[in-house]
């Protein structure tokens, strides 16, 4: 995913093919996902509108849309704030993700075509290259989120795609919050196993690997969030004591 970056005090957002409403939504959503607007950050309509060079109407609409998706929480007489992503929120996310991604992987193995497999191959190759550089950690998280999204597309099930769409941004935010240098080889290895199962058309194996992949990252991600080393809105605590690379979503 990409987002426009501020070049000075005021940033006028681009992407002419999108409506102004969508452009403001994408920009604000991306700022929350990549941590430029951390948990607890207050979203002020007037200030954001001035910064982006738009009226307050598309900003208000973007805030309302992001509130329905769980990125923003509104408080009476206090305004809108970036919603926290702590252990409780992550637990709900993992409960749903484990089952839906296992289903998506199973369906993708049954319905995979050459075009879809080539896309997965390109994403794996991009992930391998990003994993070679500690400075590309954020890019690696984004590529892996794209990998998961592509499997959902390959499921060929529009209803499942609709159910998973609101989870995509939360997955990207979780990657952004918890990815660290050194995670790449583990992430790539597990995704390569999943790719092989889908490529071979083994629906049972694909479902099993996807479920194990999500379940295996849950405890580590929850520990990291509970420790306060990620941007949860609960402050910063000491680093977790467990050694070695952490498994990622």
Secondary structure, DSSP 4 states (H G I P E B T S, - for coil): -------SS------TTS-HHHHHHHHHHHHHHTTSS-TT-EE-HHHHHHHHTS-HHHHHHHHHHHHHTTSEEEETTTEEEEPP--HHHHHHHHHHHHHHHHHHHHHHHHH--HHHHHHHHHHHHHHHHHHT-GGGHHHHHHHHHHHHHHHHHHTT-HHHHHHHHHHHHHHHHHHHHH--TT-HHHHHHHHHHHHHHHHTT-HHHHHHHHHHHHHHHHHHHHHHHHHT-S--SS---PPP---SPPP--
